Structures are given as C-alpha cells and as structure tokens.
C-alpha cells in the first residue's frame, strides 16, 4: 500500500507550510510537495483605497521585509504620478533596503538555519534553535544578534519604526536624514563588520562537512533572475531585471517594471496557495526560475564594494557556471550582508546624503503603474491600476517565494528521494527535507495573493475545534 509522510508544520520558516512525501508500495519516494497553507489576498482588500496609501498598507504584508514592499509599492505609485524622486531620497531608500537585507539575512542564517549548520542536522530537536546555538557557539550567537540588531535599529533610526515603517512614501521619503543619526549609524559599522567577518569564516570552515547535503539540496540546473546595474554590479532598489539560463547565458535583459507582466506569468497547482511564476516565452514549468541571493550572485559580475568583491570572486570558484545547489544560499546571504554594510558606509559618506530635498509631489498622471525591487528573498513586483480619482481598482503582487516555488518543490522531492529508502526515515532525515526549504528562506505570509483562480477551502470552526461548515472552491 502507498503511504504519505507529512511534516506539519515545517519549522523555522516565516509563515505556515507543510511537506508531504508520497511513498509507493515498495517504500520508495514517488512524489513530494511543499504546501503553503495560508492565504492573505492583500490585492483584493486594497481595492478602493487611495493609491498614496498603498506603501503603508503593503508594508503590513510582512513584519520581516516590510521595507521591500514599501519601496516596490512607492515605485508603482510614482509611475502613476509620473515623477522622478530626488537623488538623496533614492539613496536613503537604498540604505533602508540594505538595512532590512542585513537584518533579514541575519535572521535567516543565524536564527533559522544555523541550528542545523552549527549543531548538526541530527542534533537534539529540543536544542536545535538559536538559544542552542548561543549555548554551543557563544561568539557566533552574539554575531547573529549583533547583525540583526544593527539592521533593525538602523531601520528605526531612519524610519522611526522597526516594523511597518511609513517613512517611504510616493515621491520619496517623509523627512531627511539627521546628522546625529548618520553619525550613530557610522559608529555601529565596526561591530557589524566584525560580526559578518566572524560568520563568513565559520561558515567556510563547516561548509565542506555538508557535501552530502549540498549534492541534494535543490541541486539542479535552473534559470535565474534579478535586478542588475548597467555596469553588471548588484542592485537591490533600482535598475532593471536580467533573466539568464542554466549556463548563465542572458535570455532577456532590461526587464523594467512596466514590462514585467509581459514576460513573467503565474501558474496554479492544486496543492498550494502560492502561485508558480515562470518566464512566459519558455512556458510552464520549463520557464521556472530562482531568485534571491543565489540568483543575484550567479547573475552579477561584481558587488561594487571591495570586501564583498573579494568574497564574490571566491564564491564564483564553487562552479564553472552558475552555482546550482540551493545550500549555497547560506553563503550568498553572508556575502550580501557584507556588501550591505559596505554600501551603507559608502552612502553615508555621500556629500548629498543630508540634503533636505527628499520628496517630489504630483497627482494622478497615469492610470497604471508598476514598481519592482529586490527583497532579501528575491525580486518583488507591485502593479496597480487606479481610476481618475486615484482609487485602486486592481492590484497584483508577484513575490519572491512564488518565483522560487517550483525550485523548492523540486528540491524537496530530490532530497526526499535521496534520504527516504524502503519507507524508512529518522527525525534527522525529515529535518534535512525541511532544511531544503529553509535554504530559500521563504516568506509564506507574503507569498499568497488573490489574482486568478485557485482551489480554496474555507472552514468555520467552533470554539471547541469542531468544523461547523465548510465551503470548497
């Protein structure tokens, strides 16, 4: 008889998900899926709101990466306004996004994944968490806390709130940078540099011990997409998208936000509330691709900062072409943290960073606008339509997790087939299957949305936990 192994919930993720592994009569893995079991639908309940409210509303989608939603949303609104924001505002936004990237990557690496990396995939689940890391590796635990605190506190200094800040608005930002805040951030940089340097050194020492996991953690050829500058350096806030194939050859370049939906489509599968994004000229699923730190480092030619460029050159020695195993997302995150700290320092030394002109104003000049930015997990796209009064009539969001969805599912299947034999498995084996998903650091609360049709089950549950009624679409 066939059997299903269910991992519910998948732990150390942002949001609610589960994994199912289907075994055949011989006990061998026949199929496996990663299920996103929550649905949000922000697009629908934003309809009727004034477009200028959208950045603040969209930031509420996620408490981990609200800044990326703020920026992508504001850029969509600026397309509706037909304005170009001031240079200083663009630099301040870039710095805010970098601060978010540092804290989010620190959360992913140290809090969610380092218990596996530093304590072992087979370690006691009761101690396999950030407190276990602090107890076993105090200096690395402190490094993780330091980097997360640096990013979060910097967001608070710039935008007045660590979670769901409203500083980024259509046209720029609400207020300029105070000199005292600039100096305070600069004073925090040496400790941040030391922390990420310690983490990179520790990771390189242990990475070789995970060669078996590297071989089967979503290790296969795929397409990749990310923003990139004209000089082919990394870009998180502006620029256009580049799409490359499994060998790193450019398939399409210069994909602006206004062209995004011309080339990227979304497919639906019955087992998840998250869509599956794909490059339309290649069709689905052949056009599936990966985004995020691994994709960005595979695509760019340089980081544009000296220390991160040294690390990028070393990273690219892992493979002759694109680095394929999603296990290397961990390494890529640490390099991006280093880049973020260096870039923040560069921006703070910009001679115009204290300029008072940080916002452009305008009304509705177009009825359609799109914006895109790189979130920590990958490309984020917002697209809005408004009426003559500036009220939202339609909205669509394409989130990084949906763009990684196909790769996550293929990775779960690859690992399950490798580790589960004759229907036998251990807790450590199932933890490895979960850890494949953790490499992508999916944000499941961000990833579900309302565009199109997909299977849906609504349940009315009593206070006693009994299902009173259920509607199925």
C-alpha positions, -999 to +999 in steps of 0.1 A: +000+000+000+011+036-006+019+058+023+022+095+029+047+111+052+036+145+064+058+172+080+034+197+095+043+223+103+076+229+086+096+246+113+119+277+114+101+293+085+083+327+082+046+315+078+027+283+077+036+254+054+038+216+054+056+189+033+040+157+021+061+128+008+043+101-011+057+066-010+049+038-034+041+002-024+079-006-024+085+022+001+104+044-024+095+081-028+072+087-058+065+124-052+068+152-027+053+187-023+058+218-003+024+232+006+017+268+016-014+265+037-022+301+044-038+327+021-038+365+025-053+383-005-039+418+000-047+427-036-085+424-030-089+444+001-067+472-012-092+479-039-109+512-033-081+527-013-063+559-024-031+549-043-009+570-020-019+548+010-006+517-008+030+517+005+019+519+041-008+493+035+016+469+016+042+472+044+017+454+066+020+422+045+052+412+063+069+422+095+103+408+083+106+425+049+082+455+051+108+478+036+109+460+003+071+462+000+073+499+009+098+506-019+082+484-046+048+499-038+061+535-037+078+530-071+045+517-086+028+548-072+055+571-087+048+555-121+011+566-116+023+601-106+049+602-134+076+616-111+113+610-106+123+612-069+153+633-057+188+617-056+190+619-018+156+602-014+168+574-037+199+570-016+181+570+017+157+543+003+186+523-009+202+524+026+169+515+043+166+485+020+201+474+027+195+476+065+165+454+060+185+429+040+212+428+067+187+420+095+166+396+074+196+376+062+209+375+098+175+362+109+176+335+081+212+324+086+216+326+124+181+321+138+165+297+113+194+278+096+224+279+118+210+254+143+213+228+115+247+241+103+264+246+137+247+219+158+241+193+131+211+181+112+208+151+136+212+172+168+186+171+195+155+190+182+149+203+217+181+223+215+181+229+177+173+266+179+190+300+183+194+295+221+211+262+215+235+280+191+242+307+217+249+280+243+272+259+220+288+287+199+285+319+220+306+341+197+285+331+166+253+335+185+264+370+195+273+378+159+238+369+148+222+390+174+246+419+166+238+419+129+200+416+134+201+444+159+222+465+136+197+462+107+166+467+129+180+496+148+191+513+117+156+510+102+143+526+134+168+554+132+159+562+096+122+555+096+112+559+132+098+523+135+115+489+132+083+472+120+060+486+093+077+520+090+059+547+069+089+568+060+089+557+024+061+574+005+052+581-031+077+607-043+105+599-019+107+598+019+089+619+045+120+636+061+157+640+055+185+622+074+195+639+107+233+643+110+233+628+145+216+597+131+242+594+104+270+596+129+253+570+151+250+545+122+286+551+112+297+543+148+278+510+146+297+498+115+329+483+130+309+459+152+288+449+122+319+443+100+334+421+128+303+401+132+299+392+095+336+385+092+333+360+120+303+344+104+319+341+070+350+325+085+329+300+105+307+291+075+337+284+053+351+261+079+320+239+082+307+240+046+328+211+035+312+189+061+279+193+044+289+179+010+262+152+010+235+179+016+250+202-010+246+174-035+208+171-030+195+204-016+178+216-048+209+209-067+199+211-104+202+234-134+177+263-135+171+298-148+178+328-126+165+364-124+175+395-105+180+433-108+213+444-121+231+477-127+243+488-161+279+480-150+267+445-141+271+451-104+245+440-079+214+462-074+186+459-049+165+490-053+167+504-088+178+491-122+162+465-145+159+427-144+181+402-161+170+367-169+196+340-175+195+303-183+211+274-165+245+281-181+244+318-172+237+330-207+214+361-209+180+352-222+164+386-217+178+419-203+164+452-193+131+439-180+116+471-164+087+470-140+063+481-168+073+451-188+073+425-160+039+410-167+047+408-204+074+382-197+065+367-163+034+346-158+019+327-129+007+291-129-015+274-103-011+240-087-038+223-066-016+217-035-005+252-026-020+287-022+012+302-036+014+307-074+043+293-095+060+321-115+076+314-149+092+331-179+064+330-204+084+326-236+097+292-222+063+282-208+055+264-176+073+246-159+103+249-183+104+287-177+106+283-139+135+301-123+151+310-090+155+345-074+172+358-042+208+358-030+219+327-050+204+341-082+218+376-077+253+363-071+251+340-101+240+369-124+262+398-113+298+404-123+307+424-092+293+436-059+307+471-063+323+472-029+359+460-022+354+434+005+323+419-010+340+417-044+367+395-029+341+372-014+321+371-047+352+360-066+357+332-041+320+322-043+322+320-081+350+295-078+325+269-065+314+261-100+324+269-136+290+284-143+261+292-121+263+278-086+234+253-086+228+239-051+204+259-030+225+250+000+248+279-012+220+304-005+235+305+030+269+316+018+254+341-006+234+357+023+266+363+043+283+379+013+252+402+008+253+412+044+290+422+040+280+441+008+251+458+026+274+471+054+300+484+029+273+500+007+257+517+037+291+532+047+295+545+011+261+561+011+265+577+045+296+594+030+278+607+000+282+645+001+244+650-006+231+625+019+220+653+043+202+672+016+167+685+027+150+679-007+138+643-003+103+643-018+086+650-052+049+657-053+023+651-080-012+637-085-026+611-109-010+614-143-014+578-153-040+551-145-015+523-144+018+519-126+043+492-116+074+490-094+100+464-085+128+459-060+149+432-046+136+419-013+160+397+008+144+366-007+144+379-043+125+401-068+093+418-057+069+433-081+039+455-074+014+466-102-016+489-096-044+504-116-064+534-105-094+554-115-094+592-122-097+599-085-066+578-077-085+549-061-071+514-066-093+494-090-069+465-094-036+453-078-012+424-084+018+414-064+044+388-075+065+377-045+100+361-044+086+329-028+063+323-057+092+327-081+112+301-061+082+278-057+090+253-084+126+250-073+115+245-037+092+217-047+118+200-069+143+203-041+120+187-016+115+158-040+152+155-047+161+153-011+133+130-001+142+105-029+178+106-017+172+102+020+140+081+024+146+045+014+124+014+019+099+036+037+124+042+065+133+076+079+145+093+110+138+127+125+172+139+112+162+128+076+130+147+078+148+177+092+170+176+061+140+177+038+127+207+058+161+223+056+159+223+018+130+248+021+149+268+047+177+275+023+153+296+002+141+314+034+105+316+020+082+342+034+049+325+032+028+354+046+040+375+017+036+349-010-002+342-014-024+366-032-058+368-049-052+372-086-067+344-107-085+312-096-071+286-073-085+258-051-098+272-018-113+257+013-130+279+039-138+263+072-160+276+101-146+262+133-164+263+167-148+273+200-144+235+207-125+230+175-153+213+156-157+221+119-193+236+117-194+243+080-171+243+050-171+258+015-149+244-012-140+260-045 
